[in-house]
Amino acid sequence: MLEDVKRFAESARRMRQRLCGYSHFKLPFPLKNLRRAADSRRTKIHFLSSGMSKREKNQTYYNNR
């Protein structure tokens, strides 16, 4: 139940950011690189908030060669 509430709160925050602009500067450096790589490939990427079990299980990273 707590993850559902957290997901709903994050969704509401993202909706507000769409109306007021999107801030990339709040992401850690490795996630900025991942987002930049996804943007260059015209891919939409959504990040779960920290502490959620799916985010902790996911080990996705971008290898900047």
C-alpha positions as YAML, in Angstrom:
chain: A
units: angstrom
residues:
- id: 1
  name: MET
  ca: [0.00, 0.00, 0.00]
- id: 2
  name: LEU
  ca: [2.81, 2.44, 0.81]
- id: 3
  name: GLU
  ca: [4.39, 1.89, -2.60]
- id: 4
  name: ASP
  ca: [1.01, 2.63, -4.24]
- id: 5
  name: VAL
  ca: [0.74, 5.89, -2.31]
- id: 6
  name: LYS
  ca: [4.32, 6.78, -3.17]
- id: 7
  name: ARG
  ca: [3.71, 6.00, -6.84]
- id: 8
  name: PHE
  ca: [0.64, 8.23, -6.83]
- id: 9
  name: ALA
  ca: [2.57, 11.08, -5.19]
- id: 10
  name: GLU
  ca: [5.39, 10.76, -7.73]
- id: 11
  name: SER
  ca: [2.86, 10.77, -10.57]
- id: 12
  name: ALA
  ca: [1.31, 13.96, -9.23]
- id: 13
  name: ARG
  ca: [4.76, 15.56, -8.92]
- id: 14
  name: ARG
  ca: [5.58, 14.67, -12.53]
- id: 15
  name: MET
  ca: [2.26, 16.14, -13.70]
- id: 16
  name: ARG
  ca: [3.09, 19.41, -11.93]
- id: 17
  name: GLN
  ca: [6.53, 19.46, -13.50]
- id: 18
  name: ARG
  ca: [5.08, 19.04, -16.98]
- id: 19
  name: LEU
  ca: [3.04, 22.18, -16.43]
- id: 20
  name: CYS
  ca: [5.90, 24.16, -14.88]
- id: 21
  name: GLY
  ca: [8.86, 22.75, -16.78]
- id: 22
  name: TYR
  ca: [11.01, 19.71, -16.21]
- id: 23
  name: SER
  ca: [14.12, 19.85, -14.08]
- id: 24
  name: HIS
  ca: [16.98, 17.55, -15.04]
- id: 25
  name: PHE
  ca: [19.37, 19.01, -12.49]
- id: 26
  name: LYS
  ca: [17.95, 17.00, -9.58]
- id: 27
  name: LEU
  ca: [19.18, 13.68, -10.97]
- id: 28
  name: PRO
  ca: [22.48, 12.10, -9.93]
- id: 29
  name: PHE
  ca: [25.22, 12.15, -12.56]
- id: 30
  name: PRO
  ca: [24.85, 8.48, -13.70]
- id: 31
  name: LEU
  ca: [21.11, 8.95, -14.19]
- id: 32
  name: LYS
  ca: [21.73, 12.18, -16.11]
- id: 33
  name: ASN
  ca: [23.95, 10.23, -18.49]
- id: 34
  name: LEU
  ca: [21.26, 7.56, -18.89]
- id: 35
  name: ARG
  ca: [18.61, 10.19, -19.57]
- id: 36
  name: ARG
  ca: [20.83, 12.04, -22.05]
- id: 37
  name: ALA
  ca: [21.52, 8.78, -23.92]
- id: 38
  name: ALA
  ca: [17.81, 7.95, -24.01]
- id: 39
  name: ASP
  ca: [16.94, 11.46, -25.24]
- id: 40
  name: SER
  ca: [19.50, 11.23, -28.03]
- id: 41
  name: ARG
  ca: [17.79, 8.03, -29.17]
- id: 42
  name: ARG
  ca: [14.33, 9.64, -28.89]
- id: 43
  name: THR
  ca: [13.34, 7.23, -26.11]
- id: 44
  name: LYS
  ca: [11.14, 8.23, -23.21]
- id: 45
  name: ILE
  ca: [12.47, 7.15, -19.85]
- id: 46
  name: HIS
  ca: [10.81, 7.40, -16.45]
- id: 47
  name: PHE
  ca: [12.64, 6.98, -13.18]
- id: 48
  name: LEU
  ca: [11.03, 5.57, -10.08]
- id: 49
  name: SER
  ca: [11.72, 7.42, -6.87]
- id: 50
  name: SER
  ca: [14.45, 6.08, -4.64]
- id: 51
  name: GLY
  ca: [13.40, 3.52, -2.07]
- id: 52
  name: MET
  ca: [10.90, 1.72, -4.30]
- id: 53
  name: SER
  ca: [11.50, -2.01, -4.64]
- id: 54
  name: LYS
  ca: [11.44, -2.01, -8.47]
- id: 55
  name: ARG
  ca: [14.11, 0.68, -8.59]
- id: 56
  name: GLU
  ca: [16.31, -1.23, -6.16]
- id: 57
  name: LYS
  ca: [15.97, -4.44, -8.21]
- id: 58
  name: ASN
  ca: [16.69, -2.71, -11.53]
- id: 59
  name: GLN
  ca: [20.41, -2.49, -12.31]
- id: 60
  name: THR
  ca: [20.17, -0.46, -15.54]
- id: 61
  name: TYR
  ca: [23.13, 1.78, -16.26]
- id: 62
  name: TYR
  ca: [24.67, 3.50, -19.25]
- id: 63
  name: ASN
  ca: [28.19, 2.50, -20.27]
- id: 64
  name: ASN
  ca: [29.69, 5.74, -21.56]
- id: 65
  name: ARG
  ca: [32.50, 4.42, -23.77]
...
